[in-house]
Amino acid sequence: MFCLPSTRVHLAMGCADMRKSINGLSILVEKRLKMNPFCGHLFAFCNRKRNMIKILYWDRNGFCLWCKRLEKGRLHWPATADQARRIDVRQLAWLLDGLELDQPKAHKRLNYSILS
């Protein structure tokens, strides 16, 4: 999976049926998340046990489906009532490495602008 820093990642909150493949997950993106599955963003889904993640995205001329199953341990999937949560690729890497999405000791992002 190739991700640029500007890639948008959307986590589908709650659990998803991991028997779903490309068609079923793209319908979830449209119906549950109310987003366009053809936009090129990454859409991540987790199972009830929190040991599997599937990531769906559109790549120019077709869908790609990426899957990871943990043999030991669980994903730190956020518990929230929201439909979806937007994260950046750095947070996705943290999630896949078994870390929390919000790292309190991580360096905060700084934004600078040139004043006119």
PDB file as gemmi writes it, atoms N, CA and C in Angstrom:
CRYST1    1.000    1.000    1.000  90.00  90.00  90.00 P 1                      
ATOM      1  N   MET A   1       0.858  -1.169   0.000  1.00  0.00           N  
ATOM      2  CA  MET A   1       0.000   0.000   0.000  1.00  0.00           C  
ATOM      3  C   MET A   1       0.902   1.230   0.000  1.00  0.00           C  
ATOM      4  N   PHE A   2       0.691   2.107  -0.935  1.00  0.00           N  
ATOM      5  CA  PHE A   2       1.507   3.303  -1.091  1.00  0.00           C  
ATOM      6  C   PHE A   2       0.724   4.509  -0.599  1.00  0.00           C  
ATOM      7  N   CYS A   3       1.267   5.208   0.386  1.00  0.00           N  
ATOM      8  CA  CYS A   3       0.567   6.364   0.963  1.00  0.00           C  
ATOM      9  C   CYS A   3       1.458   7.590   0.944  1.00  0.00           C  
ATOM     10  N   LEU A   4       0.924   8.669   0.440  1.00  0.00           N  
ATOM     11  CA  LEU A   4       1.580   9.960   0.523  1.00  0.00           C  
ATOM     12  C   LEU A   4       1.141  10.639   1.819  1.00  0.00           C  
ATOM     13  N   PRO A   5       1.911  11.599   2.325  1.00  0.00           N  
ATOM     14  CA  PRO A   5       1.484  12.303   3.542  1.00  0.00           C  
ATOM     15  C   PRO A   5       0.125  12.982   3.402  1.00  0.00           C  
ATOM     16  N   SER A   6      -0.267  13.311   2.184  1.00  0.00           N  
ATOM     17  CA  SER A   6      -1.551  13.988   1.975  1.00  0.00           C  
ATOM     18  C   SER A   6      -2.722  13.011   1.833  1.00  0.00           C  
ATOM     19  N   THR A   7      -2.463  11.722   1.891  1.00  0.00           N  
ATOM     20  CA  THR A   7      -3.526  10.718   1.758  1.00  0.00           C  
ATOM     21  C   THR A   7      -4.495  10.816   2.931  1.00  0.00           C  
ATOM     22  N   ARG A   8      -5.770  10.789   2.632  1.00  0.00           N  
ATOM     23  CA  ARG A   8      -6.791  10.832   3.683  1.00  0.00           C  
ATOM     24  C   ARG A   8      -7.182   9.407   4.061  1.00  0.00           C  
ATOM     25  N   VAL A   9      -7.264   9.181   5.355  1.00  0.00           N  
ATOM     26  CA  VAL A   9      -7.635   7.859   5.876  1.00  0.00           C  
ATOM     27  C   VAL A   9      -8.886   8.029   6.727  1.00  0.00           C  
ATOM     28  N   HIS A  10      -9.892   7.209   6.469  1.00  0.00           N  
ATOM     29  CA  HIS A  10     -11.146   7.261   7.230  1.00  0.00           C  
ATOM     30  C   HIS A  10     -11.352   5.914   7.913  1.00  0.00           C  
ATOM     31  N   LEU A  11     -11.459   5.939   9.240  1.00  0.00           N  
ATOM     32  CA  LEU A  11     -11.755   4.734   9.995  1.00  0.00           C  
ATOM     33  C   LEU A  11     -13.266   4.617  10.151  1.00  0.00           C  
ATOM     34  N   ALA A  12     -13.809   3.468   9.783  1.00  0.00           N  
ATOM     35  CA  ALA A  12     -15.226   3.203  10.013  1.00  0.00           C  
ATOM     36  C   ALA A  12     -15.355   2.711  11.448  1.00  0.00           C  
ATOM     37  N   MET A  13     -16.037   3.483  12.268  1.00  0.00           N  
ATOM     38  CA  MET A  13     -16.152   3.133  13.685  1.00  0.00           C  
ATOM     39  C   MET A  13     -17.034   1.900  13.863  1.00  0.00           C  
ATOM     40  N   GLY A  14     -16.865   1.253  14.981  1.00  0.00           N  
ATOM     41  CA  GLY A  14     -17.598   0.021  15.241  1.00  0.00           C  
ATOM     42  C   GLY A  14     -16.925  -1.131  14.523  1.00  0.00           C  
ATOM     43  N   CYS A  15     -17.659  -2.209  14.373  1.00  0.00           N  
ATOM     44  CA  CYS A  15     -17.071  -3.379  13.718  1.00  0.00           C  
ATOM     45  C   CYS A  15     -17.770  -3.635  12.391  1.00  0.00           C  
ATOM     46  N   ALA A  16     -17.043  -4.283  11.500  1.00  0.00           N  
ATOM     47  CA  ALA A  16     -17.581  -4.648  10.192  1.00  0.00           C  
ATOM     48  C   ALA A  16     -17.472  -6.157  10.023  1.00  0.00           C  
ATOM     49  N   ASP A  17     -18.322  -6.695   9.203  1.00  0.00           N  
ATOM     50  CA  ASP A  17     -18.293  -8.119   8.886  1.00  0.00           C  
ATOM     51  C   ASP A  17     -17.113  -8.355   7.942  1.00  0.00           C  
ATOM     52  N   MET A  18     -16.104  -9.084   8.390  1.00  0.00           N  
ATOM     53  CA  MET A  18     -14.902  -9.292   7.590  1.00  0.00           C  
ATOM     54  C   MET A  18     -15.108 -10.290   6.458  1.00  0.00           C  
ATOM     55  N   ARG A  19     -16.317 -10.864   6.349  1.00  0.00           N  
ATOM     56  CA  ARG A  19     -16.612 -11.691   5.181  1.00  0.00           C  
ATOM     57  C   ARG A  19     -16.886 -10.816   3.961  1.00  0.00           C  
ATOM     58  N   LYS A  20     -17.134  -9.520   4.203  1.00  0.00           N  
ATOM     59  CA  LYS A  20     -17.370  -8.598   3.095  1.00  0.00           C  
ATOM     60  C   LYS A  20     -16.073  -8.379   2.324  1.00  0.00           C  
ATOM     61  N   SER A  21     -16.217  -8.285   1.031  1.00  0.00           N  
ATOM     62  CA  SER A  21     -15.073  -8.015   0.175  1.00  0.00           C  
ATOM     63  C   SER A  21     -15.253  -6.634  -0.451  1.00  0.00           C  
ATOM     64  N   ILE A  22     -14.726  -6.430  -1.621  1.00  0.00           N  
ATOM     65  CA  ILE A  22     -14.723  -5.108  -2.252  1.00  0.00           C  
ATOM     66  C   ILE A  22     -16.132  -4.541  -2.415  1.00  0.00           C  
ATOM     67  N   ASN A  23     -17.039  -5.310  -2.978  1.00  0.00           N  
ATOM     68  CA  ASN A  23     -18.396  -4.802  -3.222  1.00  0.00           C  
ATOM     69  C   ASN A  23     -19.102  -4.442  -1.923  1.00  0.00           C  
ATOM     70  N   GLY A  24     -19.058  -5.341  -0.946  1.00  0.00           N  
ATOM     71  CA  GLY A  24     -19.735  -5.089   0.326  1.00  0.00           C  
ATOM     72  C   GLY A  24     -19.157  -3.908   1.082  1.00  0.00           C  
ATOM     73  N   LEU A  25     -17.832  -3.784   1.086  1.00  0.00           N  
ATOM     74  CA  LEU A  25     -17.203  -2.670   1.795  1.00  0.00           C  
ATOM     75  C   LEU A  25     -17.444  -1.347   1.087  1.00  0.00           C  
ATOM     76  N   SER A  26     -17.465  -1.357  -0.251  1.00  0.00           N  
ATOM     77  CA  SER A  26     -17.737  -0.102  -0.970  1.00  0.00           C  
ATOM     78  C   SER A  26     -19.174   0.360  -0.712  1.00  0.00           C  
ATOM     79  N   ILE A  27     -20.089  -0.579  -0.537  1.00  0.00           N  
ATOM     80  CA  ILE A  27     -21.466  -0.211  -0.180  1.00  0.00           C  
ATOM     81  C   ILE A  27     -21.508   0.386   1.222  1.00  0.00           C  
ATOM     82  N   LEU A  28     -20.714  -0.171   2.158  1.00  0.00           N  
ATOM     83  CA  LEU A  28     -20.633   0.405   3.501  1.00  0.00           C  
ATOM     84  C   LEU A  28     -20.111   1.830   3.467  1.00  0.00           C  
ATOM     85  N   VAL A  29     -19.130   2.088   2.604  1.00  0.00           N  
ATOM     86  CA  VAL A  29     -18.587   3.444   2.474  1.00  0.00           C  
ATOM     87  C   VAL A  29     -19.687   4.398   2.033  1.00  0.00           C  
ATOM     88  N   GLU A  30     -20.479   3.985   1.045  1.00  0.00           N  
ATOM     89  CA  GLU A  30     -21.557   4.839   0.532  1.00  0.00           C  
ATOM     90  C   GLU A  30     -22.700   5.002   1.534  1.00  0.00           C  
ATOM     91  N   LYS A  31     -23.185   3.895   2.068  1.00  0.00           N  
ATOM     92  CA  LYS A  31     -24.397   3.929   2.900  1.00  0.00           C  
ATOM     93  C   LYS A  31     -24.117   4.348   4.341  1.00  0.00           C  
ATOM     94  N   ARG A  32     -23.124   3.741   4.975  1.00  0.00           N  
ATOM     95  CA  ARG A  32     -22.882   4.009   6.393  1.00  0.00           C  
ATOM     96  C   ARG A  32     -22.042   5.261   6.624  1.00  0.00           C  
ATOM     97  N   LEU A  33     -21.000   5.430   5.796  1.00  0.00           N  
ATOM     98  CA  LEU A  33     -20.115   6.586   5.981  1.00  0.00           C  
ATOM     99  C   LEU A  33     -20.547   7.795   5.168  1.00  0.00           C  
ATOM    100  N   LYS A  34     -21.447   7.573   4.208  1.00  0.00           N  
ATOM    101  CA  LYS A  34     -21.944   8.653   3.340  1.00  0.00           C  
ATOM    102  C   LYS A  34     -20.790   9.343   2.594  1.00  0.00           C  
ATOM    103  N   MET A  35     -19.882   8.531   2.061  1.00  0.00           N  
ATOM    104  CA  MET A  35     -18.734   9.034   1.308  1.00  0.00           C  
ATOM    105  C   MET A  35     -18.658   8.325  -0.039  1.00  0.00           C  
ATOM    106  N   ASN A  36     -17.840   8.868  -0.922  1.00  0.00           N  
ATOM    107  CA  ASN A  36     -17.664   8.324  -2.263  1.00  0.00           C  
ATOM    108  C   ASN A  36     -16.494   7.335  -2.251  1.00  0.00           C  
ATOM    109  N   PRO A  37     -16.734   6.040  -2.501  1.00  0.00           N  
ATOM    110  CA  PRO A  37     -15.634   5.076  -2.473  1.00  0.00           C  
ATOM    111  C   PRO A  37     -14.642   5.244  -3.629  1.00  0.00           C  
ATOM    112  N   PHE A  38     -15.006   6.008  -4.657  1.00  0.00           N  
ATOM    113  CA  PHE A  38     -14.133   6.217  -5.808  1.00  0.00           C  
ATOM    114  C   PHE A  38     -13.206   7.425  -5.662  1.00  0.00           C  
ATOM    115  N   CYS A  39     -13.193   8.070  -4.493  1.00  0.00           N  
ATOM    116  CA  CYS A  39     -12.451   9.319  -4.312  1.00  0.00           C  
ATOM    117  C   CYS A  39     -10.946   9.116  -4.136  1.00  0.00           C  
ATOM    118  N   GLY A  40     -10.497   7.894  -3.898  1.00  0.00           N  
ATOM    119  CA  GLY A  40      -9.067   7.648  -3.720  1.00  0.00           C  
ATOM    120  C   GLY A  40      -8.611   7.654  -2.277  1.00  0.00           C  
ATOM    121  N   HIS A  41      -9.503   7.975  -1.349  1.00  0.00           N  
ATOM    122  CA  HIS A  41      -9.151   7.931   0.075  1.00  0.00           C  
ATOM    123  C   HIS A  41      -9.090   6.481   0.542  1.00  0.00           C  
ATOM    124  N   LEU A  42      -8.437   6.266   1.665  1.00  0.00           N  
ATOM    125  CA  LEU A  42      -8.382   4.946   2.272  1.00  0.00           C  
ATOM    126  C   LEU A  42      -9.516   4.819   3.278  1.00  0.00           C  
ATOM    127  N   PHE A  43     -10.236   3.701   3.231  1.00  0.00           N  
ATOM    128  CA  PHE A  43     -11.325   3.428   4.159  1.00  0.00           C  
ATOM    129  C   PHE A  43     -10.979   2.160   4.930  1.00  0.00           C  
ATOM    130  N   ALA A  44     -10.830   2.283   6.250  1.00  0.00           N  
ATOM    131  CA  ALA A  44     -10.391   1.166   7.082  1.00  0.00           C  
ATOM    132  C   ALA A  44     -11.548   0.623   7.912  1.00  0.00           C  
ATOM    133  N   PHE A  45     -11.613  -0.697   7.990  1.00  0.00           N  
ATOM    134  CA  PHE A  45     -12.651  -1.406   8.729  1.00  0.00           C  
ATOM    135  C   PHE A  45     -11.994  -2.417   9.659  1.00  0.00           C  
ATOM    136  N   CYS A  46     -12.619  -2.640  10.814  1.00  0.00           N  
ATOM    137  CA  CYS A  46     -12.080  -3.558  11.807  1.00  0.00           C  
ATOM    138  C   CYS A  46     -13.164  -4.569  12.186  1.00  0.00           C  
ATOM    139  N   ASN A  47     -12.742  -5.772  12.587  1.00  0.00           N  
ATOM    140  CA  ASN A  47     -13.715  -6.773  13.016  1.00  0.00           C  
ATOM    141  C   ASN A  47     -14.022  -6.635  14.506  1.00  0.00           C  
ATOM    142  N   ARG A  48     -14.968  -7.431  14.983  1.00  0.00           N  
ATOM    143  CA  ARG A  48     -15.413  -7.360  16.377  1.00  0.00           C  
ATOM    144  C   ARG A  48     -14.295  -7.725  17.358  1.00  0.00           C  
ATOM    145  N   LYS A  49     -13.458  -8.703  17.001  1.00  0.00           N  
ATOM    146  CA  LYS A  49     -12.357  -9.130  17.883  1.00  0.00           C  
ATOM    147  C   LYS A  49     -11.199  -8.135  17.901  1.00  0.00           C  
ATOM    148  N   ARG A  50     -11.207  -7.204  16.959  1.00  0.00           N  
ATOM    149  CA  ARG A  50     -10.143  -6.198  16.798  1.00  0.00           C  
ATOM    150  C   ARG A  50      -8.776  -6.835  16.516  1.00  0.00           C  
ATOM    151  N   ASN A  51      -8.805  -7.924  15.768  1.00  0.00           N  
ATOM    152  CA  ASN A  51      -7.543  -8.536  15.364  1.00  0.00           C  
ATOM    153  C   ASN A  51      -7.363  -8.536  13.844  1.00  0.00           C  
ATOM    154  N   MET A  52      -8.301  -7.899  13.128  1.00  0.00           N  
ATOM    155  CA  MET A  52      -8.206  -7.827  11.675  1.00  0.00           C  
ATOM    156  C   MET A  52      -8.633  -6.451  11.190  1.00  0.00           C  
ATOM    157  N   ILE A  53      -7.916  -5.960  10.194  1.00  0.00           N  
ATOM    158  CA  ILE A  53      -8.244  -4.682   9.572  1.00  0.00           C  
ATOM    159  C   ILE A  53      -8.248  -4.886   8.059  1.00  0.00           C  
ATOM    160  N   LYS A  54      -9.228  -4.275   7.404  1.00  0.00           N  
ATOM    161  CA  LYS A  54      -9.278  -4.242   5.938  1.00  0.00           C  
ATOM    162  C   LYS A  54      -9.300  -2.787   5.512  1.00  0.00           C  
ATOM    163  N   ILE A  55      -8.527  -2.486   4.479  1.00  0.00           N  
ATOM    164  CA  ILE A  55      -8.457  -1.124   3.949  1.00  0.00           C  
ATOM    165  C   ILE A  55      -8.819  -1.166   2.465  1.00  0.00           C  
ATOM    166  N   LEU A  56      -9.839  -0.398   2.121  1.00  0.00           N  
ATOM    167  CA  LEU A  56     -10.338  -0.332   0.751  1.00  0.00           C  
ATOM    168  C   LEU A  56      -9.981   1.025   0.160  1.00  0.00           C  
ATOM    169  N   TYR A  57      -9.536   1.025  -1.097  1.00  0.00           N  
ATOM    170  CA  TYR A  57      -9.293   2.290  -1.786  1.00  0.00           C  
ATOM    171  C   TYR A  57      -9.366   2.092  -3.297  1.00  0.00           C  
ATOM    172  N   TRP A  58      -9.674   3.169  -3.990  1.00  0.00           N  
ATOM    173  CA  TRP A  58      -9.763   3.191  -5.452  1.00  0.00           C  
ATOM    174  C   TRP A  58      -8.421   3.644  -5.995  1.00  0.00           C  
ATOM    175  N   ASP A  59      -7.876   2.881  -6.944  1.00  0.00           N  
ATOM    176  CA  ASP A  59      -6.576   3.210  -7.527  1.00  0.00           C  
ATOM    177  C   ASP A  59      -6.701   3.326  -9.044  1.00  0.00           C  
ATOM    178  N   ARG A  60      -7.003   4.502  -9.518  1.00  0.00           N  
ATOM    179  CA  ARG A  60      -7.115   4.878 -10.929  1.00  0.00           C  
ATOM    180  C   ARG A  60      -8.108   4.063 -11.744  1.00  0.00           C  
ATOM    181  N   ASN A  61      -7.990   2.734 -11.771  1.00  0.00           N  
ATOM    182  CA  ASN A  61      -8.874   1.955 -12.628  1.00  0.00           C  
ATOM    183  C   ASN A  61      -9.448   0.714 -11.940  1.00  0.00           C  
ATOM    184  N   GLY A  62      -9.387   0.682 -10.625  1.00  0.00           N  
ATOM    185  CA  GLY A  62      -9.965  -0.447  -9.909  1.00  0.00           C  
ATOM    186  C   GLY A  62      -9.782  -0.318  -8.411  1.00  0.00           C  
ATOM    187  N   PHE A  63     -10.565  -1.094  -7.676  1.00  0.00           N  
ATOM    188  CA  PHE A  63     -10.463  -1.092  -6.222  1.00  0.00           C  
ATOM    189  C   PHE A  63      -9.303  -1.973  -5.775  1.00  0.00           C  
ATOM    190  N   CYS A  64      -8.707  -1.593  -4.671  1.00  0.00           N  
ATOM    191  CA  CYS A  64      -7.692  -2.395  -4.004  1.00  0.00           C  
ATOM    192  C   CYS A  64      -8.193  -2.685  -2.598  1.00  0.00           C  
ATOM    193  N   LEU A  65      -7.938  -3.884  -2.130  1.00  0.00           N  
ATOM    194  CA  LEU A  65      -8.338  -4.283  -0.784  1.00  0.00           C  
ATOM    195  C   LEU A  65      -7.121  -4.856  -0.089  1.00  0.00           C  
ATOM    196  N   TRP A  66      -6.751  -4.231   1.006  1.00  0.00           N  
ATOM    197  CA  TRP A  66      -5.587  -4.620   1.781  1.00  0.00           C  
ATOM    198  C   TRP A  66      -6.090  -5.175   3.105  1.00  0.00           C  
ATOM    199  N   CYS A  67      -5.497  -6.283   3.554  1.00  0.00           N  
ATOM    200  CA  CYS A  67      -5.968  -6.929   4.778  1.00  0.00           C  
ATOM    201  C   CYS A  67      -4.780  -7.302   5.666  1.00  0.00           C  
ATOM    202  N   LYS A  68      -4.959  -7.137   6.969  1.00  0.00           N  
ATOM    203  CA  LYS A  68      -3.964  -7.580   7.939  1.00  0.00           C  
ATOM    204  C   LYS A  68      -4.698  -8.252   9.093  1.00  0.00           C  
ATOM    205  N   ARG A  69      -4.219  -9.460   9.460  1.00  0.00           N  
ATOM    206  CA  ARG A  69      -4.772 -10.176  10.605  1.00  0.00           C  
ATOM    207  C   ARG A  69      -3.660 -10.375  11.623  1.00  0.00           C  
ATOM    208  N   LEU A  70      -3.905  -9.932  12.835  1.00  0.00           N  
ATOM    209  CA  LEU A  70      -2.941 -10.111  13.903  1.00  0.00           C  
ATOM    210  C   LEU A  70      -3.049 -11.535  14.440  1.00  0.00           C  
ATOM    211  N   GLU A  71      -1.936 -12.202  14.595  1.00  0.00           N  
ATOM    212  CA  GLU A  71      -1.934 -13.550  15.150  1.00  0.00           C  
ATOM    213  C   GLU A  71      -1.964 -13.519  16.668  1.00  0.00           C  
ATOM    214  N   LYS A  72      -1.541 -12.382  17.233  1.00  0.00           N  
ATOM    215  CA  LYS A  72      -1.549 -12.221  18.683  1.00  0.00           C  
ATOM    216  C   LYS A  72      -1.798 -10.754  18.985  1.00  0.00           C  
ATOM    217  N   GLY A  73      -2.612 -10.476  19.975  1.00  0.00           N  
ATOM    218  CA  GLY A  73      -2.884  -9.092  20.349  1.00  0.00           C  
ATOM    219  C   GLY A  73      -4.093  -8.527  19.624  1.00  0.00           C  
ATOM    220  N   ARG A  74      -4.339  -7.251  19.882  1.00  0.00           N  
ATOM    221  CA  ARG A  74      -5.491  -6.548  19.304  1.00  0.00           C  
ATOM    222  C   ARG A  74      -5.075  -5.186  18.788  1.00  0.00           C  
ATOM    223  N   LEU A  75      -5.850  -4.698  17.828  1.00  0.00           N  
ATOM    224  CA  LEU A  75      -5.672  -3.340  17.330  1.00  0.00           C  
ATOM    225  C   LEU A  75      -6.250  -2.366  18.346  1.00  0.00           C  
ATOM    226  N   HIS A  76      -5.658  -1.209  18.479  1.00  0.00           N  
ATOM    227  CA  HIS A  76      -6.178  -0.169  19.362  1.00  0.00           C  
ATOM    228  C   HIS A  76      -7.193   0.667  18.579  1.00  0.00           C  
ATOM    229  N   TRP A  77      -8.294   0.019  18.211  1.00  0.00           N  
ATOM    230  CA  TRP A  77      -9.342   0.676  17.427  1.00  0.00           C  
ATOM    231  C   TRP A  77     -10.110   1.620  18.338  1.00  0.00           C  
ATOM    232  N   PRO A  78     -10.275   2.881  17.957  1.00  0.00           N  
ATOM    233  CA  PRO A  78     -10.961   3.834  18.846  1.00  0.00           C  
ATOM    234  C   PRO A  78     -12.429   3.493  19.057  1.00  0.00           C  
ATOM    235  N   ALA A  79     -12.874   3.696  20.276  1.00  0.00           N  
ATOM    236  CA  ALA A  79     -14.287   3.496  20.611  1.00  0.00           C  
ATOM    237  C   ALA A  79     -14.954   4.859  20.633  1.00  0.00           C  
ATOM    238  N   THR A  80     -15.816   5.104  19.668  1.00  0.00           N  
ATOM    239  CA  THR A  80     -16.507   6.381  19.560  1.00  0.00           C  
ATOM    240  C   THR A  80     -17.873   6.165  18.927  1.00  0.00           C  
ATOM    241  N   ALA A  81     -18.758   7.085  19.150  1.00  0.00           N  
ATOM    242  CA  ALA A  81     -20.103   6.981  18.585  1.00  0.00           C  
ATOM    243  C   ALA A  81     -20.173   7.549  17.169  1.00  0.00           C  
ATOM    244  N   ASP A  82     -19.097   8.145  16.693  1.00  0.00           N  
ATOM    245  CA  ASP A  82     -19.081   8.736  15.353  1.00  0.00           C  
ATOM    246  C   ASP A  82     -19.201   7.643  14.293  1.00  0.00           C  
ATOM    247  N   GLN A  83     -19.647   8.041  13.105  1.00  0.00           N  
ATOM    248  CA  GLN A  83     -19.713   7.113  11.977  1.00  0.00           C  
ATOM    249  C   GLN A  83     -18.303   6.793  11.469  1.00  0.00           C  
ATOM    250  N   ALA A  84     -17.486   7.838  11.359  1.00  0.00           N  
ATOM    251  CA  ALA A  84     -16.127   7.663  10.855  1.00  0.00           C  
ATOM    252  C   ALA A  84     -15.196   8.651  11.553  1.00  0.00           C  
ATOM    253  N   ARG A  85     -13.945   8.327  11.559  1.00  0.00           N  
ATOM    254  CA  ARG A  85     -12.934   9.217  12.117  1.00  0.00           C  
ATOM    255  C   ARG A  85     -11.819   9.369  11.099  1.00  0.00           C  
ATOM    256  N   ARG A  86     -11.462  10.599  10.833  1.00  0.00           N  
ATOM    257  CA  ARG A  86     -10.395  10.856   9.872  1.00  0.00           C  
ATOM    258  C   ARG A  86      -9.065  10.907  10.612  1.00  0.00           C  
ATOM    259  N   ILE A  87      -8.087  10.179  10.085  1.00  0.00           N  
ATOM    260  CA  ILE A  87      -6.737  10.182  10.646  1.00  0.00           C  
ATOM    261  C   ILE A  87      -5.748  10.414   9.513  1.00  0.00           C  
ATOM    262  N   ASP A  88      -4.485  10.611   9.852  1.00  0.00           N  
ATOM    263  CA  ASP A  88      -3.475  10.762   8.807  1.00  0.00           C  
ATOM    264  C   ASP A  88      -2.693   9.455   8.671  1.00  0.00           C  
ATOM    265  N   VAL A  89      -1.831   9.376   7.667  1.00  0.00           N  
ATOM    266  CA  VAL A  89      -1.106   8.128   7.402  1.00  0.00           C  
ATOM    267  C   VAL A  89      -0.149   7.777   8.537  1.00  0.00           C  
ATOM    268  N   ARG A  90       0.351   8.764   9.247  1.00  0.00           N  
ATOM    269  CA  ARG A  90       1.221   8.507  10.386  1.00  0.00           C  
ATOM    270  C   ARG A  90       0.442   7.766  11.474  1.00  0.00           C  
ATOM    271  N   GLN A  91      -0.784   8.211  11.738  1.00  0.00           N  
ATOM    272  CA  GLN A  91      -1.620   7.538  12.729  1.00  0.00           C  
ATOM    273  C   GLN A  91      -2.025   6.139  12.266  1.00  0.00           C  
ATOM    274  N   LEU A  92      -2.225   5.959  10.954  1.00  0.00           N  
ATOM    275  CA  LEU A  92      -2.521   4.630  10.430  1.00  0.00           C  
ATOM    276  C   LEU A  92      -1.336   3.693  10.681  1.00  0.00           C  
ATOM    277  N   ALA A  93      -0.137   4.192  10.457  1.00  0.00           N  
ATOM    278  CA  ALA A  93       1.062   3.380  10.733  1.00  0.00           C  
ATOM    279  C   ALA A  93       1.133   3.013  12.211  1.00  0.00           C  
ATOM    280  N   TRP A  94       0.823   3.963  13.080  1.00  0.00           N  
ATOM    281  CA  TRP A  94       0.793   3.678  14.516  1.00  0.00           C  
ATOM    282  C   TRP A  94      -0.210   2.577  14.816  1.00  0.00           C  
ATOM    283  N   LEU A  95      -1.406   2.692  14.246  1.00  0.00           N  
ATOM    284  CA  LEU A  95      -2.455   1.712  14.472  1.00  0.00           C  
ATOM    285  C   LEU A  95      -2.000   0.316  14.035  1.00  0.00           C  
ATOM    286  N   LEU A  96      -1.400   0.234  12.847  1.00  0.00           N  
ATOM    287  CA  LEU A  96      -0.932  -1.049  12.327  1.00  0.00           C  
ATOM    288  C   LEU A  96       0.234  -1.616  13.134  1.00  0.00           C  
ATOM    289  N   ASP A  97       0.985  -0.745  13.809  1.00  0.00           N  
ATOM    290  CA  ASP A  97       2.106  -1.180  14.650  1.00  0.00           C  
ATOM    291  C   ASP A  97       1.687  -1.487  16.084  1.00  0.00           C  
ATOM    292  N   GLY A  98       0.392  -1.364  16.373  1.00  0.00           N  
ATOM    293  CA  GLY A  98      -0.106  -1.697  17.703  1.00  0.00           C  
ATOM    294  C   GLY A  98      -0.091  -0.557  18.693  1.00  0.00           C  
ATOM    295  N   LEU A  99       0.040   0.656  18.209  1.00  0.00           N  
ATOM    296  CA  LEU A  99       0.069   1.820  19.090  1.00  0.00           C  
ATOM    297  C   LEU A  99      -1.284   2.521  19.101  1.00  0.00           C  
ATOM    298  N   GLU A 100      -1.469   3.377  20.081  1.00  0.00           N  
ATOM    299  CA  GLU A 100      -2.682   4.200  20.154  1.00  0.00           C  
ATOM    300  C   GLU A 100      -2.644   5.251  19.045  1.00  0.00           C  
ATOM    301  N   LEU A 101      -3.815   5.666  18.585  1.00  0.00           N  
ATOM    302  CA  LEU A 101      -3.880   6.709  17.554  1.00  0.00           C  
ATOM    303  C   LEU A 101      -3.401   8.058  18.069  1.00  0.00           C  
ATOM    304  N   ASP A 102      -3.733   8.364  19.294  1.00  0.00           N  
ATOM    305  CA  ASP A 102      -3.347   9.645  19.871  1.00  0.00           C  
ATOM    306  C   ASP A 102      -2.165   9.415  20.807  1.00  0.00           C  
ATOM    307  N   GLN A 103      -0.997   9.800  20.348  1.00  0.00           N  
ATOM    308  CA  GLN A 103       0.221   9.635  21.125  1.00  0.00           C  
ATOM    309  C   GLN A 103       0.476  10.915  21.908  1.00  0.00           C  
ATOM    310  N   PRO A 104       0.253  10.914  23.232  1.00  0.00           N  
ATOM    311  CA  PRO A 104       0.398  12.148  24.006  1.00  0.00           C  
ATOM    312  C   PRO A 104       1.828  12.676  24.037  1.00  0.00           C  
ATOM    313  N   LYS A 105       2.812  11.807  23.838  1.00  0.00           N  
ATOM    314  CA  LYS A 105       4.198  12.259  23.898  1.00  0.00           C  
ATOM    315  C   LYS A 105       4.790  12.540  22.520  1.00  0.00           C  
ATOM    316  N   ALA A 106       4.008  12.390  21.481  1.00  0.00           N  
ATOM    317  CA  ALA A 106       4.503  12.678  20.137  1.00  0.00           C  
ATOM    318  C   ALA A 106       4.638  14.184  19.953  1.00  0.00           C  
ATOM    319  N   HIS A 107       5.519  14.573  19.066  1.00  0.00           N  
ATOM    320  CA  HIS A 107       5.672  15.996  18.770  1.00  0.00           C  
ATOM    321  C   HIS A 107       4.399  16.509  18.107  1.00  0.00           C  
ATOM    322  N   LYS A 108       3.943  17.640  18.543  1.00  0.00           N  
ATOM    323  CA  LYS A 108       2.748  18.252  17.960  1.00  0.00           C  
ATOM    324  C   LYS A 108       3.101  18.834  16.594  1.00  0.00           C  
ATOM    325  N   ARG A 109       2.148  18.800  15.691  1.00  0.00           N  
ATOM    326  CA  ARG A 109       2.336  19.348  14.356  1.00  0.00           C  
ATOM    327  C   ARG A 109       2.341  20.869  14.435  1.00  0.00           C  
ATOM    328  N   LEU A 110       3.299  21.475  13.791  1.00  0.00           N  
ATOM    329  CA  LEU A 110       3.391  22.930  13.745  1.00  0.00           C  
ATOM    330  C   LEU A 110       3.066  23.415  12.347  1.00  0.00           C  
ATOM    331  N   ASN A 111       2.311  24.478  12.268  1.00  0.00           N  
ATOM    332  CA  ASN A 111       1.977  25.077  10.975  1.00  0.00           C  
ATOM    333  C   ASN A 111       2.472  26.530  10.988  1.00  0.00           C  
ATOM    334  N   TYR A 112       3.286  26.847  10.033  1.00  0.00           N  
ATOM    335  CA  TYR A 112       3.805  28.188   9.909  1.00  0.00           C  
ATOM    336  C   TYR A 112       3.278  28.823   8.647  1.00  0.00           C  
ATOM    337  N   SER A 113       3.136  30.117   8.658  1.00  0.00           N  
ATOM    338  CA  SER A 113       2.752  30.845   7.464  1.00  0.00           C  
ATOM    339  C   SER A 113       3.583  32.114   7.380  1.00  0.00           C  
ATOM    340  N   ILE A 114       3.767  32.543   6.163  1.00  0.00           N  
ATOM    341  CA  ILE A 114       4.513  33.777   5.927  1.00  0.00           C  
ATOM    342  C   ILE A 114       3.528  34.929   5.941  1.00  0.00           C  
ATOM    343  N   LEU A 115       3.779  35.886   6.799  1.00  0.00           N  
ATOM    344  CA  LEU A 115       2.888  37.039   6.880  1.00  0.00           C  
ATOM    345  C   LEU A 115       3.195  38.003   5.765  1.00  0.00           C  
ATOM    346  N   SER A 116       2.174  38.547   5.182  1.00  0.00           N  
ATOM    347  CA  SER A 116       2.358  39.492   4.068  1.00  0.00           C  
ATOM    348  C   SER A 116       2.613  40.894   4.579  1.00  0.00           C  
TER     349      SER A 116                                                      
END                                                                             
